[in-house]
Amino acid sequence: MWKTLKNAWQIEDVRKRILYTVLMILIMRIGANIPVPGTDSSVVKNILGASTMDSFNILTMFTGTSLESFSILALSISPYITASIIMELLTIAIPPLEELAREGNDGRKKIAKYTRYATVALALIEAIAMTIGFGNQGLFGTFDRVFYSIICVITLTAGSAFLMWVGENITENGIGNGISIVLLVNILSGVPSEISAVWTVFTSGKQIAVIVVIAIAMVAFVLALVAFVVWLNGGSRKIPVQYSGKMNGRRTLGGGSSNIPLKVMTASVIPVIFASSILSIPQMIIQFTGATVDYTTFWGKVLLFLSSNSWFNPSIGWIYTLGFLVYVILVFVFAYFYTYITFNPVEIADNLKKQSGFIPGLRPGRPTSDYLTSVLNSIIFIGACGLSIVAMIPVVVGGLSNVGHISFLGTSLIIIVGVILETLQQVEGRMVSREYDSIF
């Protein structure tokens, strides 16, 4: 990785793009430390710290330290991510949008424009909900609540739109996918505090020799987990495809071979995000309303059942670990659901048939689609198992150690590894393209 960056730095165009990306990251970090006018960030920090539920885990992962400090960028790019997922699903479900997506670059530009509009709308809704929820719990202190609530909603919405603009500009003028870079920076901003919390729990009151052994074990564990995530992220099944040529006199036109790459993580981290979001909806409603929860009642126990902070935690009760099974089932359901929405074996088989392509040993049409479905089912199952394992590790560690949610060992790690690998591939691609242009 370092050798790639060193070689890339020697190319002027790539160096300018890297510097532009770094500049945008610095601007983001400055904005992440500017509080919303008229608000008391300690209220939000206390709410997040005192909560026994994990209702804000996904939002905290997307926003990093911005939410805890309730900065002008507190919403981060969560509205954009939600809008992108919604537009992707609507593109499959609504024929006019599906046709628009097939129009090439012009169609993609229109869909991107609709995504921006949806982002602003979702940011406005989330800003209003957050302002009302935290406002009910003393966010504005002695300030005029009505006036500063309006300021808060406008500021949060504008901050989210600004980060969307930053992400798009990084994609165009910087290195890597801009939105992914923004998400990566937000996740990394919260990692040091989580590492510090875990380190304190495992080393507090221990002797030096024991601390050294714990440090070595923790580093080895994290490296092994990173290696597993890299393998999971890069794993794929390539299905060979052969194209028939057409005779034109004595010459054969067309033909050749290719492959259909099916990634193990076909749905990326979407199933984990969906599953976590569904389980956190009841908790978030309770959190925003400021209601007091009696965990000895039936509904209080249901909330504990849905909270990952209760799983594998002997101090709360092993019975609540059954909630993790519900979580895993949701991960599998969404893995199959999302993959089959974005990858249709019947449509792929029809396209191959129209292009005179076929999988060796299979007839075009129904046999091809059945084979693709069979392979896809196996790959989705493996990917969902991998996601569940990665998602389970921080829950087990956090529950047994009573640390709570440790995001940097789970979903966050998958995103971090994926974005870094994707960015390095783009850097290498630009270097290869530069060398190719210099030859010709």
C-alpha positions in Angstrom: 0.0 0.0 0.0 2.7 2.5 1.0 4.7 1.7 -2.2 1.6 2.4 -4.3 1.1 5.8 -2.6 4.8 6.6 -2.9 4.8 5.9 -6.6 1.5 7.8 -7.0 2.9 10.9 -5.3 5.6 11.2 -8.0 2.8 11.7 -10.7 1.7 15.3 -10.7 -2.0 14.7 -11.6 -2.4 12.0 -9.0 -0.5 14.1 -6.4 -2.9 17.0 -7.0 -5.9 14.7 -6.6 -4.5 13.4 -3.3 -3.9 16.9 -2.0 -7.4 17.9 -3.0 -8.9 15.0 -1.1 -6.8 15.8 2.0 -8.0 19.4 1.8 -11.6 18.3 1.7 -11.0 16.0 4.6 -9.6 18.8 6.7 -12.6 21.0 5.9 -14.9 18.2 7.0 -13.0 17.8 10.3 -13.2 21.5 11.0 -16.9 21.5 10.3 -17.3 18.4 12.6 -16.1 20.5 15.5 -18.4 23.6 15.0 -21.4 23.2 17.2 -25.0 24.1 16.1 -25.8 27.6 17.3 -27.9 27.7 20.5 -27.4 24.1 21.5 -25.7 22.3 24.4 -23.7 19.4 23.0 -23.2 18.0 26.5 -26.9 17.0 26.5 -26.5 14.8 23.4 -23.3 13.4 24.8 -25.0 12.5 28.1 -28.0 10.9 26.3 -25.7 8.8 24.1 -23.5 7.8 27.0 -26.3 7.0 29.5 -28.4 5.0 27.0 -28.6 1.3 27.8 -29.9 0.7 24.3 -28.1 0.8 20.9 -30.7 2.9 19.1 -28.1 5.3 17.7 -25.4 2.8 16.8 -25.9 3.0 13.0 -26.2 6.8 13.1 -23.1 7.1 15.3 -21.2 4.9 12.9 -22.1 7.1 9.9 -21.4 10.4 11.8 -18.4 9.6 13.9 -17.8 12.2 16.6 -20.1 14.8 14.8 -23.3 13.5 16.5 -21.7 13.4 20.0 -20.5 17.0 19.7 -23.8 17.9 17.9 -21.9 19.8 15.2 -23.2 21.4 12.1 -22.4 18.1 10.3 -24.2 16.0 12.9 -26.4 14.3 10.3 -23.3 13.5 8.1 -24.1 11.6 4.9 -26.7 9.2 6.4 -29.5 10.9 4.5 -27.6 10.5 1.2 -26.9 6.8 1.9 -30.5 6.2 2.7 -31.6 8.1 -0.4 -29.2 6.2 -2.6 -30.5 2.8 -1.3 -34.1 4.0 -1.9 -33.4 5.2 -5.4 -31.6 1.9 -6.2 -34.6 -0.1 -5.1 -37.1 2.2 -6.9 -35.0 1.9 -10.1 -35.8 -1.8 -10.0 -39.4 -1.5 -8.9 -40.6 1.5 -11.1 -40.3 0.9 -14.9 -39.8 4.5 -16.0 -36.8 4.8 -13.6 -35.5 1.4 -14.8 -35.6 2.7 -18.4 -33.9 5.9 -17.3 -31.1 3.9 -15.8 -30.6 2.1 -19.1 -30.1 5.4 -21.0 -26.4 5.5 -20.2 -24.7 8.5 -18.8 -27.6 10.9 -19.3 -29.9 8.6 -17.4 -27.5 8.2 -14.5 -27.1 12.0 -14.2 -30.9 12.4 -13.9 -31.1 9.6 -11.3 -28.2 11.3 -9.4 -30.2 14.6 -9.5 -33.3 12.8 -8.0 -31.0 11.3 -5.4 -29.8 14.8 -4.4 -33.4 16.0 -4.0 -34.3 12.9 -1.9 -31.2 13.5 0.2 -32.2 17.1 1.1 -35.8 15.9 1.8 -34.6 13.1 4.1 -32.1 15.4 5.8 -34.9 17.8 6.6 -37.0 15.0 8.1 -34.1 13.7 10.1 -33.2 17.2 11.3 -36.7 17.9 12.4 -36.9 14.6 14.3 -33.6 15.1 15.9 -34.3 18.6 16.9 -37.6 17.7 18.5 -36.2 14.6 20.2 -33.1 16.1 21.7 -35.0 19.4 22.3 -37.5 17.6 24.5 -34.5 16.6 26.7 -32.9 20.0 27.1 -30.8 20.5 24.0 -31.5 24.3 23.8 -31.1 25.0 27.6 -32.2 28.5 28.4 -32.2 29.7 24.7 -35.4 30.5 22.8 -36.4 27.0 21.8 -38.7 27.9 18.8 -36.1 30.3 17.2 -33.1 28.0 17.7 -35.1 24.9 16.7 -35.6 26.5 13.3 -31.9 27.4 13.2 -31.0 23.9 14.2 -33.1 22.3 11.4 -31.7 24.6 8.7 -28.1 24.1 9.9 -28.3 20.3 10.1 -30.0 20.0 6.7 -27.4 22.4 5.1 -24.6 20.4 6.7 -25.8 17.2 5.2 -26.2 18.8 1.8 -22.7 20.3 2.1 -21.1 16.9 2.8 -23.0 15.5 -0.2 -21.4 18.3 -2.3 -17.9 17.5 -0.7 -18.3 13.8 -1.6 -19.3 14.5 -5.2 -16.3 16.9 -5.6 -13.9 14.4 -4.2 -15.2 11.8 -6.7 -14.7 14.3 -9.6 -11.5 16.0 -8.5 -9.9 13.8 -5.9 -9.1 10.2 -5.3 -11.6 7.4 -4.7 -15.4 7.5 -4.3 -16.1 10.7 -2.4 -19.1 9.5 -0.4 -17.1 6.5 0.7 -14.2 8.7 1.7 -16.5 10.9 3.8 -18.0 7.8 5.5 -14.5 6.4 6.1 -13.3 9.6 7.7 -16.3 9.7 10.0 -15.9 6.1 11.1 -12.1 6.6 11.8 -12.8 9.7 13.8 -14.6 7.6 16.4 -12.2 4.6 16.5 -9.6 6.1 19.0 -12.2 6.6 21.7 -13.5 3.1 21.2 -10.0 1.6 21.3 -9.3 3.6 24.5 -12.5 2.3 26.2 -11.6 -1.3 25.3 -8.0 -0.9 26.4 -9.0 0.6 29.7 -11.4 -2.3 30.5 -8.9 -5.1 29.6 -5.8 -3.5 31.2 -7.2 -1.7 34.2 -5.4 -2.9 37.4 -3.2 -5.4 35.5 0.6 -5.8 35.8 3.0 -4.7 33.1 3.7 -8.2 31.9 0.0 -9.0 31.6 -0.7 -5.7 29.8 2.0 -6.6 27.2 0.5 -10.0 26.6 -3.0 -8.4 26.3 -1.6 -5.8 23.8 0.0 -8.5 21.6 -3.2 -10.6 21.7 -5.4 -7.7 20.8 -3.1 -6.7 17.9 -3.0 -10.3 16.6 -6.8 -10.6 16.9 -7.4 -7.4 15.0 -4.9 -8.3 12.3 -6.6 -11.8 11.9 -10.0 -10.1 11.7 -8.8 -7.6 9.1 -7.3 -10.5 7.0 -10.7 -12.3 7.2 -12.5 -9.2 6.1 -10.1 -8.6 3.2 -10.6 -12.2 2.1 -14.4 -11.8 2.4 -14.4 -8.5 0.5 -12.3 -9.9 -2.3 -13.9 -13.3 -2.7 -15.8 -14.0 -5.9 -17.0 -16.7 -8.2 -16.3 -16.2 -11.9 -18.7 -18.0 -14.2 -17.2 -18.4 -17.6 -19.2 -17.2 -20.6 -18.6 -18.0 -24.3 -19.8 -15.9 -27.2 -20.6 -17.4 -30.6 -19.0 -15.8 -33.6 -20.8 -15.1 -36.9 -19.3 -16.1 -40.3 -18.9 -13.4 -42.9 -17.4 -15.1 -45.9 -14.1 -16.6 -44.7 -13.9 -14.4 -41.6 -15.4 -15.0 -38.2 -16.8 -11.8 -36.6 -17.4 -11.5 -32.9 -17.0 -14.4 -30.6 -14.6 -14.6 -27.6 -15.0 -15.4 -23.9 -15.7 -13.5 -20.8 -17.0 -14.2 -17.3 -19.7 -13.1 -14.8 -18.1 -12.2 -11.5 -20.3 -12.9 -8.5 -18.8 -11.4 -5.3 -19.2 -13.2 -2.0 -20.4 -10.0 -0.4 -23.0 -9.4 -3.2 -25.0 -7.0 -1.0 -22.0 -5.5 0.8 -22.9 -4.3 4.3 -26.5 -3.4 3.3 -28.1 -6.4 5.1 -26.3 -5.5 8.4 -27.4 -1.9 8.2 -31.0 -2.9 7.4 -31.2 -5.5 10.2 -29.7 -3.1 12.7 -32.0 -0.3 11.6 -35.2 -2.4 12.0 -34.2 -3.6 15.5 -33.4 -0.1 16.6 -36.6 1.6 15.5 -38.6 0.9 18.7 -35.6 1.9 20.8 -35.1 5.2 18.8 -38.8 6.1 19.3 -38.5 5.6 23.0 -35.2 7.5 23.1 -36.5 10.5 21.2 -39.7 10.7 23.3 -37.7 10.7 26.5 -40.0 8.1 28.0 -38.8 6.2 31.1 -38.5 2.5 30.4 -39.1 -0.1 33.1 -37.0 -3.1 32.1 -38.8 -5.4 34.5 -42.0 -5.1 32.4 -42.8 -7.1 29.3 -42.1 -4.3 26.8 -39.0 -3.3 28.7 -37.7 -6.9 28.3 -38.6 -6.7 24.6 -36.4 -3.7 24.2 -33.5 -5.5 26.0 -34.1 -8.4 23.6 -33.7 -6.1 20.6 -30.6 -4.3 21.9 -27.2 -5.6 21.0 -25.9 -4.3 24.3 -27.8 -7.1 26.0 -26.5 -9.9 23.8 -23.8 -12.2 25.3 -23.9 -10.0 28.5 -24.1 -12.2 31.6 -24.7 -9.2 33.8 -28.1 -8.6 32.0 -29.0 -12.2 31.3 -28.1 -14.9 28.7 -31.7 -15.2 27.6 -31.6 -11.9 25.8 -28.8 -13.3 23.5 -31.7 -15.0 21.6 -32.2 -11.5 20.1 -28.9 -12.1 18.2 -30.6 -15.0 16.4 -33.3 -12.6 15.2 -30.6 -10.3 14.0 -28.8 -13.0 12.1 -32.1 -14.1 10.4 -32.7 -10.5 9.3 -29.2 -10.4 7.9 -29.9 -13.5 5.8 -33.3 -12.3 4.7 -32.0 -8.9 3.6 -28.9 -10.4 1.9 -31.1 -12.6 -0.3 -33.7 -9.8 -0.8 -31.2 -7.1 -1.8 -29.1 -9.3 -4.0 -32.1 -10.6 -6.0 -33.4 -7.1 -6.5 -30.0 -5.8 -7.9 -29.1 -9.1 -9.7 -31.8 -10.9 -11.7 -30.6 -14.3 -13.0 -33.5 -14.5 -15.5 -32.6 -11.1 -16.9 -28.9 -12.0 -17.1 -29.7 -15.3 -18.9 -32.0 -13.4 -21.4 -29.2 -10.8 -22.1 -26.7 -13.6 -22.7 -29.1 -15.3 -25.1 -29.6 -12.0 -27.0 -25.9 -11.5 -27.3 -25.3 -15.1 -28.5 -23.6 -15.9 -25.2 -23.8 -19.1 -23.2 -22.2 -20.8 -20.2 -20.3 -23.8 -21.4 -22.2 -27.0 -20.9 -25.6 -25.2 -20.4 -28.3 -24.4 -22.9 -29.4 -20.7 -23.1 -32.6 -19.6 -21.4 -34.1 -21.5 -18.4 -31.2 -23.9 -17.8 -28.8 -20.9 -17.6 -31.0 -18.9 -15.2 -31.5 -21.9 -13.0 -27.7 -22.5 -12.8 -27.1 -18.8 -12.0 -29.8 -18.9 -9.3 -28.2 -22.0 -7.7 -24.7 -20.5 -7.7 -26.0 -17.2 -6.4 -27.9 -18.9 -3.6 -24.7 -20.6 -2.4 -22.7 -17.4 -2.6 -25.3 -15.3 -0.8 -25.3 -17.9 2.0 -21.5 -17.8 2.4 -21.5 -14.0 2.3 -24.3 -13.8 4.9 -22.4 -16.2 7.1 -19.3 -14.1 6.8 -21.3 -10.9 7.6 -22.9 -12.5 10.6 -19.5 -13.7 12.0 -18.0 -10.2 11.6 -21.0 -8.6 13.1 -21.0 -11.1 16.0 -17.4 -10.5 17.1 -17.8 -7.0 18.5 -21.1 -8.0 20.1 -19.5 -10.9 21.9 -16.4 -8.9 23.0 -18.6 -6.0 24.1 -21.0 -8.2 26.0 -18.6 -10.3 27.8 -16.4 -7.4 28.8 -19.4 -5.2 29.5 -17.9 -2.4 27.3 -20.9 -2.1 25.1 -21.0 -1.6 21.4 -17.6 -1.8 19.6 -18.3 -0.7 16.1 -14.7 -0.7 14.7 -14.5 -4.5 15.0 -17.7 -5.2 13.0 -19.5 -3.4 10.2 -17.2 -0.4 10.4 -14.2 -2.6 9.8 -15.9 -4.0 6.6 -16.5 -0.5 5.4 -13.0 0.7 6.3 -11.3 -2.2 4.5 -13.6 -2.0 1.5 -13.1 1.8 1.0 -9.3 1.6 1.4 -9.0 -1.3 -1.1 -11.3 0.5 -3.6 -9.3 3.8 -3.2 -6.0 2.0 -3.8 -7.4 0.3 -6.8 -8.4 3.7 -8.3 -4.9 5.1 -7.5 -3.3 2.1 -9.3 -5.7 2.5 -12.2 -4.8 6.1 -12.6 -1.1 5.3 -12.5 -1.5 2.6 -15.2 -3.6 4.9 -17.3 -1.0 7.6 -17.0 1.8 5.2 -18.1 -0.3 4.0 -21.0 -0.9 7.6 -22.2 2.8 8.4 -22.0 3.6 5.5 -24.3 1.2 6.7 -27.0 
